[in-house]
Amino acid sequence: MGIDSAPPAEGEGDPGILDDFAMLRSEGDLNLGPERASWLRDAVDAETRELLEEDARYFFRQSLSTPCLNALASAQGPGFTDLEGRTFLDFHGNGLHQVGYGNPKVLEAIRRQLETLPFCPRRFTNRPAVALARRLAELAPGRLSKVLLAPGGTTAIGMALKIARAATGRFKTLSLWESFHGASLDAISIGGEALFRRGSGPLLPGTEHAPPPDPWQGPWPHMAAGDYALRTAEYIEYVLEREGGDIGAVIAETVRWTPFVPPQAYWDRIRSACDRHNALLILDEIPTCLGRSGRMFVCEHYELEPDILVLGKGLGGGVFPLAAVVARPELDAAPEGALGHYTHEKNPVACAAALATLDVIEEEGLLQRAAALGERALVRMREMQERRALVNEARGLGLLLGLALRRPDGAPAVVEAERLLYRCLRRGLSFKLTMGSIVTLAPPLMISEKDLDRAFDVIEEELAELERAGS
């Protein structure tokens, strides 16, 4: 991939805007700072800039997307190519490119399905949908065996909430601050990110919140990570005790996209507390499932069986929007109601893509590959932590990886992280910033060792340049 071009000059303008918006940056990098302005001025050509301006003219402006930073022409394997012909390794991918872009087995399955049954109207079923539900039930941990399909993760979260209400007769939920479960009103009600909640008006009632297990995100940042996580688990136990059985479900990401990997005792305590208070445990693995952690589902690392597991993103093979809810059979408690009822609920083409994706993960050993490459990456990241002053913490599970950056004074390195992102983009490496200062790296599971090593070379070289510039 083309990640060897020279870095540019630093951006202009007041970088303080990045600190001003730091609390709104949990889900990604914003398009409001001077580095984005510098990129649009210097790093894209006139043709691309014209398309970006037209995009902004017709699409609603949003700080996480529009105006966009570039325009793409194609995507293949571990990355994509822009309109100027520059190639990028994609360590972001919106969490959906586990099997790489344009995987030939996935595309062939889609083509075959399009030729026979391109759509299945409601009230009918089809073989790919039934086969996918059966496959998910076989793969899911423990007793999880009842399935609902949806065209996206946010809608799957909504269905999980409705299942919990129908099965428990309770409408209250307990979720975590800084969590992300989707952008619809019900999803941001249980979510905990200021960017999505602020200014949205009345949200769902009864959505209680607790601190997240990651000290980087929460109110006690100087505690040891394991102690902090257990303290937040105690908080969840306390809320469940105080609410006296009114809470129907605890909803959380098994591992946050930052990524922070809670200790085993954290999930043991929460599972036990849910059981004591007859609250369902809903795990959101929309971006982290299907092998990214080195297991098919992240909860397998904890031998943890939720009551409802929510999947998505990569389920459609990086092509079709598709998500799923997999739940305990006794939660199938609303036959007279409508829990989903989406137009593309059992889309045969999306289901064919999902079945091919699961085949690729199994046949190409991508679970084992993610685990092995993740260990290789963690060694490199920990070496980087020793050498680079800005790297405060290296974290990861499989090929979900993170470098948490701090300034010498201990403050999150928001400005430096933003500069690092754009320096790496100019060298053909794309990744995500989470919480403003955590470099989140999620390469496709089929990435080569050479591309993985080269990406870390670029990151470390640019970190060194930033440190020299700031010294």
C-alpha positions in Angstrom: 0.0 0.0 0.0 1.1 3.6 -0.6 2.2 4.8 2.8 5.6 6.2 2.1 5.1 9.7 0.8 6.7 12.5 2.8 4.7 14.2 5.6 3.5 17.8 5.1 4.0 21.0 7.0 1.9 21.4 10.2 -1.6 22.8 10.0 -2.4 26.4 10.6 -4.9 28.1 12.9 -5.7 27.8 16.6 -5.4 24.2 17.8 -7.2 25.1 21.0 -10.5 24.3 19.3 -9.6 20.7 19.7 -9.4 21.0 23.4 -12.6 23.0 23.4 -14.4 20.1 21.8 -12.6 17.3 23.6 -15.6 16.1 25.6 -17.5 15.7 22.3 -14.9 13.6 20.6 -15.5 10.2 22.2 -16.8 8.6 19.0 -14.2 9.9 16.5 -12.3 12.8 15.1 -14.2 16.0 14.3 -13.9 18.0 11.2 -13.8 21.4 13.0 -10.1 21.9 13.7 -7.2 23.5 11.8 -5.7 20.1 10.8 -8.8 19.3 8.7 -8.6 22.8 7.1 -4.9 22.3 6.3 -5.7 18.9 4.8 -8.4 20.2 2.6 -6.3 23.0 1.4 -3.0 21.2 0.8 -3.6 17.4 0.5 -6.5 17.1 -2.0 -6.6 18.2 -5.6 -9.1 20.5 -7.2 -11.3 17.7 -8.6 -11.6 16.1 -5.2 -12.2 19.5 -3.5 -15.0 20.2 -5.9 -16.7 16.9 -5.2 -16.3 17.5 -1.4 -17.9 20.9 -1.8 -20.8 19.4 -3.7 -21.2 16.7 -1.1 -21.4 19.4 1.6 -24.0 21.3 -0.4 -26.5 18.4 -0.5 -25.8 16.5 2.7 -26.6 17.7 6.2 -23.5 19.0 7.9 -22.2 16.8 10.8 -19.1 17.2 12.8 -18.1 13.5 12.5 -18.6 13.4 8.7 -19.8 16.2 6.4 -17.8 18.0 5.2 -15.8 14.9 4.5 -12.0 14.7 4.3 -11.6 12.9 1.0 -13.4 11.0 -1.8 -12.8 7.4 -2.7 -12.7 5.6 -6.0 -12.3 2.0 -5.0 -11.6 -0.4 -2.1 -9.9 -3.7 -2.2 -8.4 -6.0 0.5 -6.8 -4.0 3.4 -7.5 -0.5 2.1 -8.9 1.9 -0.4 -7.9 4.3 -3.2 -8.9 7.9 -3.5 -9.9 9.8 -6.7 -6.2 10.9 -7.1 -5.1 7.3 -7.2 -3.5 7.3 -3.7 -3.8 4.1 -1.8 -4.5 3.9 2.0 -4.2 1.1 4.5 -7.5 1.2 6.4 -7.2 0.7 10.1 -10.6 2.2 10.7 -13.1 0.6 8.4 -16.1 1.5 10.6 -15.5 -1.9 12.2 -16.9 -3.8 9.2 -14.0 -5.0 7.1 -12.9 -8.1 8.9 -12.6 -10.1 5.7 -11.2 -7.2 3.7 -12.9 -5.0 1.1 -14.3 -6.7 -1.9 -13.7 -10.2 -0.6 -14.2 -12.4 -3.7 -16.1 -15.2 -1.9 -18.5 -12.6 -0.5 -19.0 -10.9 -3.8 -19.6 -14.2 -5.6 -22.2 -15.2 -3.0 -24.0 -11.8 -3.5 -23.9 -12.3 -7.3 -25.4 -15.8 -7.1 -28.2 -14.6 -4.8 -29.0 -11.6 -6.9 -29.7 -13.8 -9.9 -32.4 -15.8 -8.2 -34.0 -14.0 -5.2 -32.8 -10.4 -4.8 -35.5 -9.5 -2.2 -37.9 -11.3 0.1 -41.2 -9.5 1.0 -42.4 -9.5 4.5 -44.6 -12.5 5.5 -42.3 -14.8 3.5 -39.0 -16.4 4.4 -36.1 -17.7 2.3 -33.3 -20.3 2.6 -30.4 -17.8 3.1 -32.2 -16.1 6.0 -33.0 -19.4 7.8 -29.5 -20.7 7.2 -28.0 -17.6 8.7 -30.2 -17.7 11.8 -29.3 -21.4 12.3 -25.6 -20.6 11.8 -25.7 -17.7 14.4 -27.6 -19.9 16.9 -24.9 -22.6 16.5 -22.0 -20.1 16.9 -23.4 -18.1 19.8 -22.4 -19.0 23.3 -24.6 -21.0 25.7 -28.3 -21.0 25.2 -28.5 -18.1 22.8 -30.6 -19.5 19.9 -33.4 -17.1 18.9 -32.6 -14.6 16.2 -33.9 -11.4 14.8 -32.2 -9.7 11.7 -32.1 -6.0 11.0 -30.6 -3.7 8.4 -28.3 -2.0 10.9 -26.8 -2.1 14.4 -28.9 0.8 15.7 -32.2 -0.9 14.8 -30.9 -4.2 16.3 -30.3 -2.3 19.6 -33.9 -1.0 19.4 -35.1 -4.6 19.0 -33.1 -5.7 22.0 -34.7 -3.0 24.1 -38.1 -4.1 23.0 -37.4 -7.7 23.8 -36.2 -6.8 27.3 -39.4 -4.8 27.9 -41.6 -7.6 26.6 -39.8 -10.3 28.6 -39.4 -8.5 31.9 -42.3 -6.1 32.0 -39.9 -3.3 33.0 -38.9 -0.3 31.0 -35.9 0.9 33.0 -32.3 0.2 31.8 -28.8 0.7 33.1 -26.1 1.5 30.7 -22.7 3.3 30.7 -21.6 6.8 30.2 -19.4 7.3 27.1 -20.8 4.1 25.5 -22.0 4.1 21.9 -25.0 2.0 20.8 -26.1 3.9 17.7 -27.4 7.3 16.7 -31.2 7.0 16.9 -33.1 8.5 19.8 -33.5 5.2 21.6 -29.9 4.3 21.1 -28.5 7.7 22.3 -30.8 7.4 25.3 -29.0 4.4 26.5 -25.7 5.6 25.0 -23.5 7.9 27.0 -21.8 10.2 24.5 -22.3 14.0 24.8 -21.9 14.6 21.1 -25.1 12.5 20.4 -27.1 13.4 23.4 -26.6 17.1 23.7 -29.4 19.3 22.4 -31.5 16.3 21.4 -34.4 17.1 23.8 -36.2 14.6 25.9 -34.8 11.1 25.6 -36.3 7.8 26.7 -37.3 7.8 30.3 -35.8 5.3 32.8 -32.4 5.2 31.2 -30.0 5.1 34.2 -26.3 5.4 33.7 -23.1 4.2 35.5 -19.5 5.1 34.9 -17.5 3.2 32.3 -14.8 0.7 33.4 -12.0 2.6 31.6 -10.3 5.1 33.9 -9.3 7.1 30.8 -13.0 7.9 30.3 -14.4 8.1 33.8 -14.4 10.4 36.9 -11.5 8.8 38.8 -8.7 8.9 36.2 -5.7 8.2 38.5 -6.9 4.8 39.9 -5.2 1.6 38.7 -7.2 0.2 35.8 -8.2 -3.1 37.5 -9.3 -1.4 40.7 -11.2 1.3 38.8 -13.1 -1.3 36.7 -14.1 -3.2 39.9 -15.2 0.1 41.5 -17.5 0.8 38.5 -18.9 -2.8 38.8 -19.7 -2.0 42.4 -21.5 1.1 41.2 -23.7 -1.0 38.9 -24.4 -3.4 41.7 -25.4 -0.5 43.9 -27.8 0.9 41.3 -29.4 -2.5 40.8 -29.9 -2.8 44.6 -31.3 0.7 44.9 -33.8 0.4 42.0 -35.5 -2.5 43.7 -36.1 -4.7 40.7 -37.3 -1.9 38.4 -34.4 -2.2 35.9 -35.2 -4.7 33.2 -31.7 -4.8 31.5 -28.1 -3.8 31.8 -26.7 -2.8 28.4 -23.0 -2.5 27.7 -20.3 -3.0 25.1 -18.3 -6.1 26.1 -15.1 -4.3 25.2 -15.2 -0.6 24.3 -13.8 0.5 21.0 -11.1 2.5 22.8 -10.2 -0.4 23.4 -10.3 -1.0 27.1 -10.3 -4.7 28.2 -12.0 -5.1 31.6 -10.7 -7.7 33.9 -12.6 -11.0 34.3 -13.9 -10.0 37.8 -15.7 -7.0 36.3 -18.0 -9.1 34.1 -18.3 -11.8 36.8 -19.7 -9.2 39.2 -22.1 -7.7 36.7 -23.4 -11.1 35.5 -24.0 -12.1 39.1 -25.7 -8.8 39.9 -28.0 -9.2 36.9 -29.0 -12.7 38.0 -29.7 -11.6 41.6 -32.0 -8.8 40.4 -33.6 -10.6 37.5 -32.2 -8.0 35.0 -31.3 -9.1 31.5 -27.7 -8.6 30.4 -27.5 -7.2 26.8 -24.0 -7.1 25.3 -23.4 -4.8 22.3 -20.7 -6.4 20.1 -21.8 -4.6 16.9 -18.3 -3.5 16.0 -16.2 -6.0 17.9 -17.8 -9.4 17.0 -16.9 -11.9 14.2 -13.2 -12.5 15.1 -11.7 -9.1 15.7 -10.8 -10.0 19.2 -9.4 -13.4 18.2 -12.7 -15.2 19.2 -15.9 -15.1 17.2 -17.5 -13.1 20.0 -15.7 -11.0 22.6 -17.8 -12.4 25.5 -16.1 -15.8 24.8 -12.9 -14.4 26.3 -14.8 -14.1 29.6 -16.8 -17.3 29.4 -19.7 -14.9 29.7 -23.2 -15.7 28.4 -25.4 -12.7 28.0 -29.2 -12.9 27.7 -29.1 -11.0 24.5 -26.2 -10.5 22.1 -26.3 -7.8 19.5 -24.1 -8.2 16.3 -23.6 -6.1 13.3 -21.2 -4.1 11.0 -18.9 -6.9 9.6 -21.8 -9.4 9.4 -22.6 -8.2 5.9 -19.1 -8.8 4.7 -18.2 -5.2 4.3 -20.8 -4.9 1.6 -24.4 -5.1 2.9 -25.8 -3.5 6.0 -26.9 -6.3 8.3 -27.2 -6.8 12.1 -28.6 -9.4 14.3 -30.0 -10.0 17.8 -29.3 -13.5 19.3 -31.2 -14.2 22.5 -32.2 -16.9 25.0 -35.3 -18.8 23.7 -37.4 -18.0 26.7 -37.2 -14.3 25.8 -39.4 -15.1 22.7 -42.3 -13.7 24.7 -44.2 -11.3 22.4 -45.8 -13.4 19.5 -48.7 -11.0 19.3 -46.4 -8.0 19.0 -43.9 -6.6 16.4 -40.4 -6.5 17.7 -38.7 -5.7 14.3 -40.9 -5.5 11.2 -38.2 -3.9 9.0 -38.4 -3.9 5.2 -35.1 -5.7 4.8 -35.4 -7.8 7.9 -34.7 -11.1 6.0 -32.9 -9.7 2.9 -31.7 -12.8 1.1 -28.7 -11.0 -0.5 -27.5 -9.6 2.8 -27.9 -13.1 4.4 -25.9 -14.7 1.6 -23.2 -12.1 2.2 -23.2 -13.0 5.9 -23.0 -16.7 5.3 -20.1 -16.2 3.0 -18.4 -14.0 5.5 -18.7 -16.6 8.2 -17.3 -19.2 5.8 -14.3 -17.0 5.1 -13.6 -16.4 8.8 -13.7 -20.2 9.4 -11.9 -21.5 6.2 -9.1 -18.9 6.3 -8.5 -19.2 10.0 -9.1 -15.6 10.7 -9.8 -16.1 14.4 -6.4 -17.6 14.9 -4.8 -15.0 12.6 -6.3 -12.1 14.6 -5.1 -13.5 17.9 -1.6 -14.1 16.6 -1.2 -10.7 14.8 -2.7 -9.0 17.8 0.0 -10.4 20.0 2.6 -9.3 17.5 1.1 -5.8 17.4 1.0 -5.5 21.2 4.7 -6.3 21.5 5.4 -3.6 19.0 3.1 -1.1 20.8 4.6 -1.8 24.2 8.1 -1.2 22.7 6.7 2.1 21.3 5.4 3.0 24.7 8.9 2.7 26.1 10.4 4.8 23.4 7.8 7.5 22.7 7.0 10.0 25.4 3.5 10.7 24.0 2.4 7.0 24.3 1.0 6.5 27.8 -0.6 3.1 27.3 -0.7 0.3 24.8 -3.9 -1.8 24.8 -5.5 -4.4 22.7 -7.4 -7.6 22.2 -6.8 -9.4 19.0 -6.8 -6.9 16.2 -8.6 -4.2 18.2 -5.7 -2.1 19.3 -5.2 1.3 20.9 -2.4 3.7 21.8 -3.5 6.2 24.5 -1.6 9.5 24.2 -0.8 11.9 27.0 1.2 15.1 27.2 4.1 15.4 29.6 1.8 17.2 32.0 -0.5 14.2 32.1 -3.3 15.8 30.1 -4.8 13.8 27.2 -2.8 14.7 24.0 -5.8 15.8 22.0 -4.0 18.3 19.7 -1.1 15.9 19.2 -3.4 13.0 18.4 -5.2 15.1 15.8 -1.8 16.1 14.2 -0.7 12.5 14.2 -3.9 11.4 12.4 -3.4 13.9 9.5 0.4 13.2 9.2 -0.4 9.5 8.9 -3.2 10.1 6.4 -0.7 12.0 4.2 1.4 8.8 4.3 -1.5 6.6 3.4 -2.6 5.2 6.8 -6.2 5.8 8.1 -7.3 5.1 11.6 -9.7 6.4 14.2 -9.3 8.7 17.2 -11.4 7.8 20.2 -11.9 10.0 23.3 -9.9 12.6 21.5 -6.5 11.1 22.3 -6.7 7.4 21.8 -5.3 6.1 18.5 -7.7 3.2 17.8 -6.4 0.7 15.2 -8.7 -1.9 13.7 -7.1 -3.4 10.6 -8.9 -6.1 8.6 -8.2 -9.6 9.9 -6.6 -10.7 6.6 -3.9 -8.0 6.7 -0.3 -9.1 6.0 2.4 -9.0 8.6 4.3 -6.6 6.3 1.4 -4.1 6.1 0.9 -4.4 9.9 4.6 -3.7 10.6 4.7 -0.9 8.1 1.7 0.8 9.6 3.4 0.8 13.0 6.6 2.2 11.4 4.6 5.1 10.1 2.9 5.8 13.4 6.2 5.7 15.4 8.0 7.8 12.9 5.3 10.5 13.0 5.1 10.3 16.8 8.9 11.0 16.9 8.5 13.9 14.6 5.7 15.4 16.7 7.9 15.0 19.9 10.8 16.7 18.2 8.6 19.5 17.1 7.3 20.0 20.6 10.6 19.8 22.4 
